[in-house]
Amino acid sequence: MKPVKKIAKKHTFEYLRLTYFIRFLGDAFFYTFLYVFLASLGFSTAQLGLVAALSPFAALTGNITFQRIAKNLEVNRILMFIFALVETSVAIIFVLIQKQPFVFYAILITCVSFINGPFYSLLDGYSGTYISERNKQYSSMRIMGTLSYVIGPLIGGILADNTAGGFQSLFIMSSLFFLITAFLIYHLPKQKIELFIIVPPEERTKLKIIGKPELIAYLLFNFFVIGVMVVSDNFFGIYLRNELGVSTTHFGYVVSAALIIEASTMFFISLRKNISFRVPALSFLIVGSFVITRPIIVALNLPKTWILALSIIRGVGWGYYIVFNVRFLARVVPLKHLTKALLTGSIATTSGRIITSLIMGEALKHYSYSTVFLVVIFVVIFGMTLSMTIAEIDRRKQKKVDMIVPFIEPDEDLN
């Protein structure tokens, strides 16, 4: 075990890249096909909507709970280790116990969502803290997770359709990668945080949100845009299968293609070090304009080929948002509160997911997918407009203040 710790300490950046890659492989084999798996068991759209609501509610509860517990990076590491073991156990249960009533799956998914939601905030908090003190690029680290999501759905769709085990083959793969993740997390090196900026007295012990309009705009964007789009993406997979007759294999192709676009976007951002994300309104516009493509093509009732081809464009928005999420927060909050800020953003997202899941699941019982997705479009546009307005007003006010009292900020490279 000691050689692993030495490697992790000496090559922390590369070790974190490997951790992202393995962790997201487990995630891709398990969560990507979860709703398609439930639909294959014959559960109704309303039942799937209930699961889609319970899952973010559990994640919301988990984020609130662990926001209080995750007081330092060592606690974060221990929590992530435990979470990975729990997810391994749940994946194994899916393999061993098959064809159960809806309640069985609802309870299991709710339990695993309680820890899955906070896991990524804890991991991003750990890695974000590491790279913020070094000349490292977040996008080149996080892109490993996206590559996993390219590989996972591609292989997973083929396994589900062409092996005797079907979806159980995917759960076996995910349990293996979750277990390896636990091993890697266990050997993550300890970090000592050195703050290079002066932290205001009111922010030394807790994260301050009131009085920070751009942070409020970010939370509103997560609620109205990111939260809504996560749920609509889940139902988009069901739409492809139930309405268009797309096979699990071809669904995997669509997911992988979208993630190749996502990875390409992140790679492009890593090359453009002048992208500073200092105009949040512009970032909100870019992300929202691309992630909304799937609801638009469904609402327009385009031919099947066009829907499959255009649906991958959303990868641009998600790739941009993944990098923006960490870099933006690392700029607007003290480094010691980065994990809390990420968890707070996740709380806003999961709150939006809960409400959207309940509404969409029920609405699809009475209305067509095109009608429901049309409403989604209006909600997302409203969220974009609100967030952009608040952020831009604050930016212009701050610009006037800076013209009067110059503020010198340390030059950091946090791609």
N, C-alpha and C positions, 0 to 999 in steps of 0.2 A: 504493500500500500504506500510505503514511503516514496518509492520512485514516482508514483503517480502524483503525489503531493508536490514533489520537486518540479516535475514537468509543468504542473498547473501553475506553480508560483513563478517559474522562469519564463514560461511562454503563456502568460495569462490571456492575452488577446486571442491567440490561436485556439487556446483551450475553450474560451467562451464561444468562439465560432463553431467549434465542434459540438459544444453543448446545445447551442441553438439548432444546429442541423439535426442532431439525434432527437431532441425534444419535439421538434416540429414534425419529424417523421412519424412519431407515435401519435401526435395530434392529428396528422393528415389521414392516417389509416383508420382512426377511430371517429373523430368528430365530423369529418367531411361527408361521410356516408351515413351518419346516424339517422337523419330524417328520412333518407331514401330507404334505409333498412326498416324503419318503423312503418313506412308506407307499404313496403313489401309484405308486411305481416297483416295487412288489411285494416289498419286503424284509420279512422275517419279524419277528415281535415280538421274538424273541431278538436279531436283528441290531440292531433299534432300541434294545433294552436295552443292547447293547454300545456303541452310539454315545452313548447317554445316560450311560454310565459313563465312556467315554473323554473326553467333553466336560468334565465337572467335574474329572476327574483332571488334564487339561491346564490347566484354570483354577486348580486347587490348586497345581500346579507353578509357574504364572505368578505367582500371588499370593506364594508363598514367595520366588521369584526377585526380583520387583520390590519386595518389602518391603525388601530389602537395598539395592536400587539407588535407590529413590525417597527420597533423603535431603533434598530440599528441593523447593519448589514449582516452581522453574524446570526441574529435572530431570523433574518430573511432567508439565509442559507439553510438553516435548520428546518424552517417551515417548508421550503421548496423540496427538501429531501423527503419529508413526511408526505407531502402532496403527491410526489412522484410514485411513492410506494402504494398509496391509496388508489391512484389511477391504474396502476398495474393490477391491483386486486380486482377492481371493477371490470377491467377488460377481460380478465380470466373468468369472472363470473358470467359474462356475456357468452363466453365460449362453452362453459360447462353446463349452464342452465339455459335451455332454449325453449322458444315458443311458449312464453308465459303470458298471463293476462296483462292488459295495458297498465294496470296499477303497479305491477312489478317493475316495468321499465321506467315509468314515471318517477318512482321513488329512487331508483338507482341513478338516473340522469340528474335528478335534483341534487342528490348527495354529491355526485362528482362535480357538478357545476359550482357547488359551494367553494371548492378549492381550486377548480380550474380557472375561474374568473380572476382571483387575486394572483395566481401563479405568474402570469406574464408581467404584471405590474412589479412584482418582486424581482423577477429576472431582469426586466428593463431598468429597474432602479439600481440593481447591483452593477450591471454593465454600463449604464449611463454614468454612474459615479466614477467607475474606473476610467472610461475614456475622456471624461470631462477634465481630468487632471493630467492627461497625456495627449500627445499629438496623434490620436487615433480617430478613425472614422466610424461612426455608429452604423451608417448605411452598409459599409463593407462587412460588418459583423452580422447585422440583422438580415442581410440578403441570404445568408445561409439557411435561415428559417423558411424564406420564400422558396428557395430551391428545393427544400424538402417537400413543400406543398406542391411543387411541380411534379416531383417523382412519385409521391404518395398516391394522389388521385389517379395518376396514369397507370401505375401498377395495380392499385386497389380495384379500379373498375374492371380490369382484366381478370383479376383473381376472383372477384365476386361473381362474374358471369361464366367463368370457364374452369372453376375448380369444384370438386365435390363438396368442399366445406362452405362455399359461398361466402356470405358475410362473416362467418366464423373465422375464415382465413385472415380477414382483415383485423379482427380482434386479437388473434394470436400474434400477428405482426406488431400491433400497437402495444400489447403487453410487454413484448420483448424490448421495444425501444423505450418505453416508460421505465423499465427496470434499469436499463443502461443509463438513462437520464439520472436516476437516483444515485447511481454510482458516481457519475461525473459531478453532480451537485455536491455530494458528500466531500469531495476533494477540492472544491473551490477554495482558493487562498483567502485569508482574512485581508481586509482593506482598512487602511487608516485614512480617514477623510481629512484633507487639508483645505480649508476654505480660503480662497484667494480674494474674496470680496468681503466688504464689511456688511454684516447682517444687521438690519434694523432691530432695535430692542424688542419690538412687538412680534418679531418673527424668529426669535432665538429658540423658542420652545414649541411654537405651533405654526401651522401653515395659515397665512392670512389671505382670504379671498375677497372680503369686503374692501372696497377701495381700489380694486384692481380690475377695471373694466375689461381689459383684454383677456384676463383669465376667466371672467364671467362669460364673455363672448365665446371662448373656447368650450366652456362647459355647456352652454346652450347649443353650440354646434354639435357636440357629442350627443346631446339628448335628441335633437330634432333630425339630425342628418345621419350620423354614424349609427346610432341606436336603431333608427328606422330602417336603414339600409342593410344592417346585419340580418334583421328579421326578413326583409323582402328577399334577400339572397337565399335564405333557407327555403322560403316558399317558391322561389324561382326554380330550385332543383326539383321540387315536387311538381311544379307546373310542366317542366320538361318531360318528366316521367309519365305523369297521369294524363296531361292534355295533348302533348306532342308525341308521346310514345317513344321517347329517347331511352335507349338502353343504358344500363349502369356503366358499361364500357365507354360509350360515347359521352356520357355525363362526365366521366373521369377525364376524357380528352378536353372537354370544354373548360373544366376547372384548371387543368394543367396549362392550357393555352393562356387563360387569363392570368395565371401566376407567372408565366414566362414574361408577359407584358409587365407585370408588377415588378419582377426582378430586374428587368431591363430599365425600368424607371428609376429604381433605387441605384442601380449601377451608374446611370447617367448623372444622378444627383451627386454620387460620390466623386465623380470626375469634375463636377462644377463646384469648386470650393467657394465660389462667390455667392452661392445661394445661401442667404443668411436667415430667411424666414422672418425678417423684421417688419413685414407688412402682412399681418395676420389675415386681413380682409382678402388679399390676393390669394393667399393659401386656401382660405375657405372657398373662394370662387373656383379655383382649380380642382380641388378635391370634389366638391359638390357636383360640378359640371360633368365629371367623368363617372362617378359612382351612380349617378342617376340614369345612366344609359339603359340598364336592364328594365326598370319600370317603364321607360319610354317605349322601348321596342315591343314590350308586352301590351301596353295600352294601345299601340298603333295596329296591333294584330298583323304584324308582318309575317311573311312566309317563314316556314321553319328554318330554311337555310340561312336567311338573313338574321333571324333571331340568334342562331348558334354563332354566326360569324361576328355579329356586332356585340354580343354579350361579353366578349373578352376585353373590350375596351375599358371596362370598369377597372381593370388592373392598373391603369395609369393613376387613377385617383387613389386607390388603396396603397400603391407603392409610395406615392407622394406623402400620403397621410402618415404612414408608419414612421417615416423619417422625421416629418414635421412634428409629430406628437412628442418625441423625446427632446428634440433640439429646441422646440419652442418653450417647453416647460423648463428646461435647463437654463434658459435665458431669463425667464420671468420670475422664477422662485429660487430661494437659496438652495444650494446643492444638498444640504442636509435634509431638505424637505422634498427632494425629487421623487422618492418612492411614494410619499404621501400624496403628492400632486398627481402622480400617475394613477394611484388608487382612487382619488377623487374624480379624475376624468373617467375612470372605468365605472364609477358609481353613476355618473351622469348618463353614460352610454347604456348601462344595464337598466336604468330606470326607463329610458326610452324604449328599450327592447321589451320590457314587461308589458307596457301599455300597448305597444304596437302588436305584439304577439296575440294578446287577448282580442284586440279589435279585428285584426286580419283573419284569425282563425274563425271567428264568428261571422265576419262579413262574407267570407268565401262560401258559407253555407247558403247565402241568399243572393249573392251577386257573382258575376263572372270575374275571372282574373284580370281582364283588361280594365274593368270598372274599378276594381279595388286598387290596382296599380296606378290608375290615373289619380286617385286620391293621394296615394303615396307621393306622387310627383309634386302635388301642391304643398304637401306638408314639408317636404325636403326644400322646396324653393322658399317657403316661408322661413324655415330655420336658417337657410343660407343668408337670406336678406337681413334677418334680425341680427345674426352674428356679425356679418360684414359691417352693418351700420354702427353697432356698438364699438367694434374694434377700430374702425376708421375714424370715428369721432374722437376716441381716446388717443389714437396715434397723432392726429393733428393737434390736439391739445398739448400732448407731450412734446411735439416738435416746436411749438411756440415757447414752451418752458425751456427747452434745451437751447434755444436761440438767446435766451436771457441768461441762464445759468448753465454753462457747458458742463456736460457730464462725461467723464472719461471711463470707459469700460474696458476691462482687460480683454486682450485679443485671444479668443479661444477658437479652436477648430473642433467643432462637434458635429461633424457630418454623420 
